[in-house]
Amino acid sequence: MSEPVRILIVDDHPALRMGLAAMLAGRSQFQVVGEAGNAAGALAACEKLSPDLVLMDLRIPGGGVEATLAIRRRWPRTQVLVVTAYDADEDVYRAMQAGASGYLVKGLTCNELVEAIERIRRGEKVLPPPLASRFRERVARKDLSGRELQVLRLLVAGRSNKEIARVLGIGEESVKSHLKSLFHKLGVADRTQAAIEAIRHGIVHLEG
């Protein structure tokens, strides 16, 4: 008989950790070996418990993407399945780029979770079809540079070209050049469309 899959649950809400643990309870092929509520706790638990798989929320203190990247670098045999309430394109992209083997949205059924874990342990990547389609589109789209992201965030915040130039310490012509590149990469024609795309795809998150 094969050994059970050793699972660590990482979420900053105790009730959600309990819910995930309850989904796996009574299944001999799984063993929940520990829980953590933040990135630092997740790394400490991986060091101590050597889990086979981590169920990782994204919005934890210290960052779920950052924790995923650190786990995959330090313990490459430990796989990560993201289970989160957020499904913006950029969240999915960053998590998968950090080394996650799958991405599920909270509200899933017990059977969906079990199937996802079993597929990952077989070496498969797990993304629900709608997320998979959007992920492929995101990968196909050229990455924005750091400066372009700064310009885009200020654009979404409603800043004018003159204000963007002042905040970033660059000339207005440079701002216009960055905007032209942004519009091309996002496949849009103007500032309003760029802001809508940035928010819709999770490239820029609105505060508040």
Secondary structure, 3 states (H helix, E strand, C coil): CCCCEEEEEECCCHHHHHHHHHHHCCCCCEEEEEEECCHHHHHHHHHHHCCCEEEECCCCCCCHHHHHHHHHHHCCCCEEEEEECCCCHHHHHHHHHCCCCEEEECCCCHHHHHHHHHHHHCCCCECCHHHHHHHHHHHHCCCCCHHHHHHHHHHHCCCCHHHHHHHHCCCHHHHHHHHHHHHHHHCCCCHHHHHHHHHHCCCCCCCC
